[in-house]
Amino acid sequence: MAQEPTIIVITDANIIINLFHIGQLSLFGSLPPYRFRVPRDVVVEILDPAQQIAVRNCIEAGVLEEIVVDTMAALPLFAELRGIMGRGEAACLALAATGGFHIASDEKQRFRRKAIELIGEARILRTEFLLLEAIRRDQIAIGDADHFKDILAANHYALPFNSFADILK
């Protein structure tokens, strides 16, 4: 059986923080064919000390790969995007757009519109997508995912459905 090609996903701080809240940062290393990278600009945006330690541990364990915006293609787009969004979001989008990568972000409004324009909606992964992938791979039970949904709502990320079972039908 042929192995699926690796899909590189550039992750934004909000995804990292959401997975931290539900104790699921390990998903970054357990959802093949996805391989997650985090721009240094995103790492420095994470200010909570416990979250900083958790991200550093993920990087040291190889669950997340830290990268920088340093290519001739990405740098001008990064500079342009900095005029309309934060540094971490601009880094994610510049890397995804110029590298042909996916992006993991829960940002809305201006960022989402620009991301759809540059990479297309199909290459934008949200927290709920990652949880659904884990459910489909029998890594998380639906009941656990629903509990995570409640924790996320308490941390200002409400999902627009009652249960993960509803969207798996």
Helices and strands as residue ranges (DSSP letters): E 7-11, H 13-21, G 25-29, E 34-39, H 40-43, H 49-61, E 65-67, H 74-82, H 87-99, E 102-104, H 109-119, G 121-123, E 124-125, H 127-136, H 142-154, H 164-168
